[in-house]
């Protein structure tokens, strides 16, 4: 297997909303907020659903990699309920090897409300459900060893059981990539993320906002210096300014594609990572990896949802 993804198994519920809706519910645009089951239900009563689809950040990347013809797998915790079955079916349909045996859990399968405003930005309200209860027993060392690379998401990291799952995955892997996922995650777990980035990861994906928060800076030049100093492959996406790959002394940039009919920014980072990692596992150079990432992210933002 080329890449094994480990992440939150979340069913995405896509809804179009106004900016006023976000203000009314004290939501910060383009970020992710964790909510409980009751808040999830309450928000849903005032929303019109556009689409429901299997999601989760790393899962979206893994599906993108599969669509590019790579042999990939995914581990994410669901319950044996209706949404859990839909989730598994969605991955199998995309030829992703699902390496988790679901059973009846105390909590239901996780869901995420993706609220799309008229400017195409997405704001997420996530009820993790059983996805957030993943532990080291849910991950088999043999599955990790059988993959050339493991891809993790910052959304999944948390104290307790999820941390144990992370540690086990990293301990058994040949190479580890991770996305910092969201500004909320970086600020919540900054010391832990810094330690991971500096000492345990080989490939790191972040947007400009996330990497600057991680290093407590407002200057992009400092993000470049930090990335060169840790001697890892750090990839920073910058929206309309394009993307940068830093690997020791090699700094490579590409421009963003122009004249796009943007409908929804959901999944832009996920599919960028899919394109870049496709390049890595197929021995493309840094520029070609960035171009492939940009190509996929440009495709996904011109449609609703995070799956091409």
Secondary structure, 3 states (H helix, E strand, C coil): CCEEEECCCEEEEEEECCHHHHHHCCCCCCCEEECCHHHHHHHHHCCCEEEEEEECHHHHHHHHHHHCCCCEEEECCCECCHHHHHHHHHHHHCCCEECCCCECCCCCCEEEEEEECCCCCEEEEEECHHHHHCCHHHCCHHHHHCCCEEEEEHHHCCCCHHHHHHHHHHHHCCCEEEECCCHHHHHHCHHHHHHHHHHCCCEEEEEHHHHHHHCCCCCHHHHHHHHHHHCCEEEEECHHHCEEEEECCEEEEECCCCCCCCCCCCCHHHHHHHHHHHHHHCCCCHHHHHHHHHHHHHHHCCCCCCCC
